[in-house]
Amino acid sequence: ISNGVDTDLFRPDLRSNKIRKSLGAGPGDFLVGYCGLHGLSQDLRVVLAAAERLKEHSRIKFALVGDGPMKQELLAIARQKLLTHVKFLDARPKPQIPPILASCDVGLIPLNARMPGTMPSKTYEALAAGVPMIVGKGCEAEPLVNKYNTGRTYEPMDDKELAEAILDLAEHPEEVKKIKSNSRELAKRFDRNVIAGQTEQILLMLAEGKKLPEVAW
């Protein structure tokens, strides 16, 4: 049984130009967003390194929302590298996150290492919001991206590969439209009501001594 997401809370129609402006993106910009802890396991330094590689692409903007032990170091790096296309915002209350995510063109799920068996919760939120995700290879989200075309993957800590993944999506708007549709469709499988029903069914099967079916993405 996987984790789930409230698909009524995270929705594509929450996208807002007003929110995009508050995140540093204009009408024609391509907004790369991250919402969450600024900690060691995420290691957003690779995101800043990718942002530096993309400085010449003026329409690509970055918004990093949240706090954590690495926040001050990240701010210092951004100042030193003159990353004016990267905007940092303080952590927001949970009810504000769905429209922020929906207002991004890409949602980042960075990892500082390959993490087999790990499924970042941000995966489900990005799917429900209809936002293409860029996720580190080696976690459980990778097959969801590759099999269902819901984004791109990159080798953890490889800023060049991350920058290439961002640029690929920024330069192919029709592909992004397909990914958005794929993501929202796949999210229906992870709706919390669906997951609750599956959990109930499994408990009944266990109670009756029945063999559980194999699960594949």
C-alpha positions, 0 to 999 in steps of 0.5 A, a space after each residue: 500500500 502506497 501513501 496517498 494524496 488529497 486530489 481535491 486539495 492539490 489540483 491544476 486549476 489552482 494555478 495563479 498568475 498572482 502567485 507566480 508573480 510572488 514567486 518571481 515569475 512573469 507571464 512568459 517565464 518557466 518557473 521551477 519550484 521546490 517546496 519543503 525542508 532545506 536540509 542535508 538529504 535534499 541538498 539544494 546546493 545542486 539546484 543552485 549549481 544547475 540554476 547557475 548553468 541556466 543563467 543565460 536562459 532568462 525566462 527560467 526562474 527558480 523559487 525555493 520555498 521553505 526553511 531548514 538547516 541549510 537555508 543560510 548557506 544557500 542564501 549565501 551561495 545565491 548572493 555570491 553567484 549573483 543568482 538573481 533568477 532564484 527567489 527564496 521564500 519562507 516556509 508557508 502554512 500547509 493550506 498555501 502549498 497546493 496553489 504554490 505548487 500548481 503555479 509552478 511549471 516544474 516541481 523539483 524532488 532533489 536527492 543527495 544520493 540514490 535512495 532505493 525503497 524511498 518514495 518522496 511524498 512530494 511525488 504524489 503532490 506533484 502528480 495531483 497538481 498536474 506539475 511535471 516533476 524532476 526527481 533524483 534517480 534511484 528512488 521509487 518515484 523513478 519508475 513512475 516518471 519513466 513508465 508514465 511520462 510524468 517528468 524527468 530524472 537526473 543523477 543525484 548531485 549531478 547539476 549538469 544533468 539536472 540543468 539539462 532536464 530543466 532546459 529540456 522541459 522549458 524548451 518543449 511546451 507541448 511535451 509539458 502539456 502531455 506530462 501535466 495530463 499524464 500526471 493528473 491521470 496517474 494521481 487518481 490511483 493515489 487518491 486517499 479514498 482509493 488507497 483507503 479502499 485498497 487497505 480495507 480490501 487487503 485487511 479483509 483478504 488477510 483476515 480470510 487467509 487469502 494470498 495478496 496479489 503482486 503489486 507493480 507500478 
